[in-house]
């Protein structure tokens, strides 16, 4: 998947909350859903969106599936954001340089 899919998936606050829950390690859907204000099937739908976006891995473990953050998917998103930030800083530096070259009134 591409960083665009990741950004779209992370636009939803519930999906960001799921990612936050998985920061400490893999969890089954029941543990992810515990205490959330949405149903377990709804959590499963969000997990699928995150998985399809390349942000999660899914590993069978007995009769359940463990969800974990996918380092490759997160890394692709991080590279995009790093480049975006670099471009913004370069534009700021150009603007500051242009401003400094203007005659003072």
C-alpha positions in Angstrom: 0.0 0.0 0.0 1.0 3.6 -0.2 1.3 6.4 2.3 -2.0 7.8 0.9 -3.9 4.7 2.1 -2.2 5.0 5.5 -3.2 8.7 5.8 -6.8 7.9 4.9 -6.9 5.0 7.4 -5.5 7.2 10.2 -7.9 10.0 9.5 -10.4 8.2 11.7 -9.9 8.7 15.5 -11.0 5.2 16.3 -8.2 3.8 14.1 -5.7 6.1 15.7 -6.8 4.8 19.1 -6.3 1.2 17.9 -2.8 2.0 16.7 -2.1 3.6 20.1 -3.3 0.4 21.9 -1.0 -1.7 19.7 2.1 0.4 20.5 3.0 -1.9 23.4 2.8 -5.1 21.3 0.4 -7.5 19.5 -3.1 -8.0 20.8 -6.2 -10.1 19.8 -9.3 -8.2 18.7 -11.0 -8.8 22.1 -8.2 -7.0 24.0 -8.2 -4.2 21.4 -12.0 -3.8 21.6 -12.0 -3.9 25.5 -13.2 -0.6 26.8 -13.9 1.0 23.5 -17.2 2.7 22.8 -17.8 0.7 19.7 -18.8 -3.0 19.1 -16.2 -5.7 18.6 -17.4 -6.2 15.0 -16.9 -2.5 14.4 -13.3 -2.8 15.8 -12.8 -5.7 13.4 -13.8 -3.5 10.5 -11.4 -0.9 11.6 -8.6 -3.5 11.9 -9.3 -4.6 8.4 -9.0 -1.0 7.1 -5.7 -0.6 9.0 -4.4 -4.0 7.7 -5.4 -3.2 4.1 -3.5 0.1 4.4 -0.4 -1.8 5.3 -0.3 -0.4 8.9 -1.0 -3.7 10.7 0.1 -7.3 10.4 -2.2 -10.2 11.3 -0.8 -13.4 12.7 -2.9 -16.5 13.4 -2.4 -17.8 16.9 -4.5 -20.8 17.7 -8.1 -19.9 17.2 -7.5 -16.2 17.3 -5.6 -13.6 15.3 -3.0 -11.2 16.7 -2.8 -7.7 15.4 0.5 -5.7 15.5 1.8 -2.5 14.0 3.6 -3.2 10.7 7.0 -1.5 10.8 7.3 -1.3 7.0 3.9 0.5 6.7 4.8 2.9 9.4 8.2 3.5 7.9 6.7 4.4 4.5 4.4 6.9 6.2 7.3 8.3 8.2 9.4 8.8 5.1 6.6 10.6 3.4 6.1 12.9 6.4 9.8 13.5 6.8 10.0 14.6 3.1 6.9 16.8 3.6 8.5 18.4 6.6 11.8 18.9 4.7 10.0 20.6 1.9 8.1 22.9 4.3 11.4 23.9 6.0 13.1 24.5 2.7 10.2 26.7 1.6 10.4 28.6 4.9 14.2 29.1 4.4 13.7 30.4 0.9 11.0 32.8 2.1 13.2 34.0 4.9 16.1 34.5 2.6 14.0 36.4 0.1 12.6 38.6 2.9 16.1 39.4 4.1 17.2 40.5 0.6 14.4 43.0 0.3 15.4 46.6 1.0 14.3 47.9 4.4 11.9 50.8 4.6 
